[in-house]
Amino acid sequence: MNTTKNIKVFNQPVRVELSHLQIIQDFYVLNDVLFTGLAYDHRDNIFL
């Protein structure tokens, strides 16, 4: 049985523009959460 009551659900988008991400300690984050989706740079239409 799970007794944790303070579970935060945060649904991040799967694809975001690269300029919306921050780099913290060599990791990309979005809203202070590790980003694991697909980032794109709309200027050159390059997917990273």
Beta strands, then each sheet from edge to edge (+ up, - down):
strand 1: 15-17
strand 2: 22-24
strand 3: 27-30
strand 4: 33-34
strand 5: 38-41
strand 6: 46-47
sheet 1: 1+ 5+ 6-
sheet 2: 2+ 3- 4+
end
